[in-house]
Amino acid sequence: MDFNTTDEQTMLRDTVSRYLADTYSFDNRMKTVNSGKHWNPAVWKAFAEELGILGAPFSEAHGGLGGGAVENMIVMEEIGRALVIEPYLPTVVIAGGALKAAGGPLADAVIPEIIAGKAIIAFAYAEPQGRYNLADLRTAAKKDGAGYVLNGHKSVVYSAPYATHLLVTVRSGGGQRDKDGVSLFLIPASLKGITRRDYPTVDGSAASEVYFENVAVGAEHMIGGEGSALPLIEQIVDEGTAAVCAEACGVTRVLHATTLDYAKQRKQFGKAIGDFQVIQHRLVDMFMEVEQAVSITLMATLKLDTAERAAAVSAAKSKVGKACKFVGQNAVQIHGGIGISNELAVGHYFKRSTMIEGQFGSVDHHLRRYEKLIID
Amino acid sequence: MDLNFSAEDIAFRDDVRAFIKDSYPPHLNGKIEEGEELSKEDFLSWHKVLAKKGWIAPAWPVQYGGTGWTSVQRYIWSEETARADAIRLMPFGLSMVGPVIYTFGTPEQKAKFLPGILSGDVWWCQGYSEPGAGSDLANLRTKAERFTGDDGKEYYKVNGQKTWTTMAQHADWGFFLVRTNPTAKAQEGISFLLIDMKSPGITVRPIITLGGEHEVNEVWLEDVIVPADQRIYEENKGWTCAKFLLAHERTGIAGVAASKRGVERIKSIARSELDEGETLIQNPFFKRKIAELEVDLSALEYTELRTLAGESSGKGPGPESSLLKIKGTEIQQRITELALEAAGHYGAPYFRGFGEGDNEHPIGPDYTHRTAPTYFNMRKTSIYGGSNEIQRNIIAKMVLGL
């Protein structure tokens, strides 16, 4: 057993952390959010060229750093700490994960584009009726000669307004929630017949409702087998979920540290509010939540390539979801009024931690999945 | 003991229900359900209807404009207005400064200020909290120095800063806690002043909160001249008014009737949202959470009724009202948590300042549009009116004798 990072991994953390500390201040982030663009191409360029982190989980053969899940975890935790809104999660972790797992010509073509910062990929998996069931799909791909025709509507696709590609889950056969008949496509976002309604999200990003109307797609855009992509989709969503847990560790660590600092500074009744036992115990409870979130995220990350993957990820996400709520709510509570002001960073960390609670499944969803996998 | 309404109460309820149905301004329909932000005009349009009817201040004594209703009738009234999704009136005049004025004010002050509160012609705000005086309200620094003017009358010169002043951007008048004796101990040396918000030297600056709302403000006072006859009660005894007002604020804060509507809304959302091919309300986890919420709300409701019964027997709202504040706000917050959870992916889109057009492509169901901002916004409830930690201190000290 070894919980130490390698020298390369430590260096990766230091590089990302230093870059974000130097350039990704809260003020700069808010400038990007308020610009209406909700991402900063210069940051993405730096991720690709200065830091080289867009290649972190990819093989050296593809031009990457030869890392994997631990590298994604390290980057995502730093992303959480700085409240980064640029699309590392959908592009590198999720789409990158799908391409890595599937291999073949599409992977050979797109992975180098990801690493170079040229391919920005949004993950279009949610649908209005589907909630967290990845197979509950109405968006359909119908065979048409050598290719397919896509029709349907995807909900709340983060980063879609500026993505170059869409990673789309579709039903190519079977009934609406069948495990069989699910396929996965990686397609250019500019294909004819794709329309979007774009909007900002409460946590500072941008997303879209994406509509497909008779979109002609060549068979070479399919990842995994026709109608048999659900296991691959479950795998990449689990990898994405573990990555979001890592992001949550960063977010909640900052929430705790900021609140601890505030409790030491803020004076009421002639002393620091951190001198009151009720505040002390609350900060201790927050600390314990963060530590346990970090532990279980590490566990899930290290089990991503094992048969225990699904249960480990659901265990982690349920625990992390609770930590996000507890730490987020109490950070605001201990800050008092200013915790609710939009001017301070703490409120924005709270908003992100709140959105993470539901991302890729609520606490209940993951506990239910855990029950089915382990208890039943 | 009897939990049932009398025949008179039922007749009263029917009257109230018919009145609301006939008189509630139609343009306000749906605004509460969808968590929309309300304008000053929205608040006033309902206020004026009630003022005309004479039902604007059910809690006030009859001689000052109250309705003379029993506590059960007042309970029915709040139930029925919540049931109809009527907007909640701003509390600053009706529930806060009004009772202070008719309890502690001079006949002249009552004559001058009470009519405007009832009619809605005067919008009030509350100048309590300061950057250094939140939970520790008595630590306030805004100072009022007394002097005799050239006209021979008495005045105060007020300097300081207030914060978290709700709806000050609309306010005509504010009631302020100010320090009139800098050498006295914390609670002593504070006075309760009514200040015209148009006075020279007052600056109101917006504070934007997490959901993007402009509800609260900073209020800066620089050499603001206030006639001494705008002080309520004795100089340096303002804390008496403040304590009285805080206890009043806490009873209304339980928000039982509104929370009942909130629970109904969650149920209706959960009946239309889908989960694994069924409706969300069939999800045993979600259904259990609604059941727990409803049970807790019931316990709170009967606790409030017991408290009200005590109040009508002349005991007045005491430190027990802190219990109502804590449990009431916890329930209000849980309702917003469940709404956000029910919204699923559609909790994320942010609609403020976002064009409405393009009806062809809606962004999720309407009821999801404000779930996240409302959830963020409602975190304030466990902070304002004396944080829930402070309320527990009050119960520990005043009720349990610890």
HADDOCK unambig.tbl for C-alpha pairs under 7 A between the chains (distance, minus, plus):
assign (segid A and resid 129 and name CA) (segid B and resid 274 and name CA) 5.63 0.50 0.50
assign (segid A and resid 130 and name CA) (segid B and resid 275 and name CA) 6.65 0.50 0.50
assign (segid A and resid 131 and name CA) (segid B and resid 275 and name CA) 5.90 0.50 0.50
assign (segid A and resid 131 and name CA) (segid B and resid 344 and name CA) 6.25 0.50 0.50
assign (segid A and resid 133 and name CA) (segid B and resid 276 and name CA) 6.51 0.50 0.50
assign (segid A and resid 156 and name CA) (segid B and resid 345 and name CA) 6.42 0.50 0.50
assign (segid A and resid 156 and name CA) (segid B and resid 346 and name CA) 6.82 0.50 0.50
assign (segid A and resid 197 and name CA) (segid B and resid 361 and name CA) 6.96 0.50 0.50
assign (segid A and resid 199 and name CA) (segid B and resid 349 and name CA) 6.57 0.50 0.50
assign (segid A and resid 199 and name CA) (segid B and resid 350 and name CA) 6.97 0.50 0.50
assign (segid A and resid 200 and name CA) (segid B and resid 349 and name CA) 6.10 0.50 0.50
assign (segid A and resid 200 and name CA) (segid B and resid 350 and name CA) 5.48 0.50 0.50
assign (segid A and resid 201 and name CA) (segid B and resid 348 and name CA) 5.19 0.50 0.50
assign (segid A and resid 201 and name CA) (segid B and resid 349 and name CA) 4.36 0.50 0.50
assign (segid A and resid 201 and name CA) (segid B and resid 350 and name CA) 4.68 0.50 0.50
assign (segid A and resid 202 and name CA) (segid B and resid 348 and name CA) 5.64 0.50 0.50
assign (segid A and resid 202 and name CA) (segid B and resid 349 and name CA) 6.11 0.50 0.50
assign (segid A and resid 202 and name CA) (segid B and resid 350 and name CA) 4.96 0.50 0.50
assign (segid A and resid 209 and name CA) (segid B and resid 363 and name CA) 6.88 0.50 0.50
assign (segid A and resid 268 and name CA) (segid B and resid 136 and name CA) 5.49 0.50 0.50
assign (segid A and resid 269 and name CA) (segid B and resid 136 and name CA) 5.72 0.50 0.50
assign (segid A and resid 333 and name CA) (segid B and resid 383 and name CA) 6.55 0.50 0.50
assign (segid A and resid 336 and name CA) (segid B and resid 383 and name CA) 5.80 0.50 0.50
assign (segid A and resid 337 and name CA) (segid B and resid 383 and name CA) 6.74 0.50 0.50
assign (segid A and resid 340 and name CA) (segid B and resid 209 and name CA) 5.47 0.50 0.50
assign (segid A and resid 340 and name CA) (segid B and resid 210 and name CA) 5.58 0.50 0.50
assign (segid A and resid 340 and name CA) (segid B and resid 380 and name CA) 6.89 0.50 0.50
assign (segid A and resid 341 and name CA) (segid B and resid 207 and name CA) 6.65 0.50 0.50
assign (segid A and resid 341 and name CA) (segid B and resid 208 and name CA) 5.96 0.50 0.50
assign (segid A and resid 341 and name CA) (segid B and resid 209 and name CA) 4.31 0.50 0.50
assign (segid A and resid 341 and name CA) (segid B and resid 210 and name CA) 5.81 0.50 0.50
assign (segid A and resid 342 and name CA) (segid B and resid 208 and name CA) 5.64 0.50 0.50
assign (segid A and resid 342 and name CA) (segid B and resid 209 and name CA) 4.77 0.50 0.50
assign (segid A and resid 342 and name CA) (segid B and resid 210 and name CA) 4.82 0.50 0.50
assign (segid A and resid 347 and name CA) (segid B and resid 210 and name CA) 6.43 0.50 0.50
assign (segid A and resid 355 and name CA) (segid B and resid 348 and name CA) 6.92 0.50 0.50
assign (segid A and resid 358 and name CA) (segid B and resid 344 and name CA) 6.81 0.50 0.50
assign (segid A and resid 364 and name CA) (segid B and resid 285 and name CA) 6.74 0.50 0.50
